[in-house]
Amino acid sequence: MDRLVDIDALRVANGGGVRTSARRPPPRPRQRERFLKGPIPWPWLERAGALPGKALHVAIRLWFEVGLTKSSKVSISMTGMTKMGGSRFAASRGLAALEGAGLVSVVRHAGRKPQVVMLETPAMTTSTSPNATTIAEADDVVVTPDDHEQR
């Protein structure tokens, strides 16, 4: 049982062709190239990403406009959303989904761009279930012994 192992026999010559890549910085936008300005609240983005359709595309476009104007109130062209893939109708549905999730407030007028106000991230729980109770709602819930027996 006392076998001796020759470690040198197990070594691979010349590093074995294994490359170790040096750490590179992330790509930077070129001069005059558009970029997304942050910081963008991660819970806000997670919530937008969980919505159906083009909601995340609209959300990213909204944050782009917020970075340009340095204001939380922006107007967005639905026809301009075609550059991100999709139609103005899909963009309109995405904006409605963001509004329904409480991430934005929208004022619409016929024939004009919607005026969008970015809102703070609503209180979120660890569950993404639509029936989940938020932290603010949980303070108002009273559990009685009868509630446990019914479940």
Secondary structure, DSSP 8 states (H G I E B T S, - for coil): ------HHHH--GGGGG-------------TT-----S---HHHHHHHHTSSTTHHHHHHHHHHHHHHHTSSEEE--SGGGGGGSS-HHHHHHHHHHHHHTTSEEEE--TTS--EEEE-------S---TT---HHHHTT----HHHHHH-
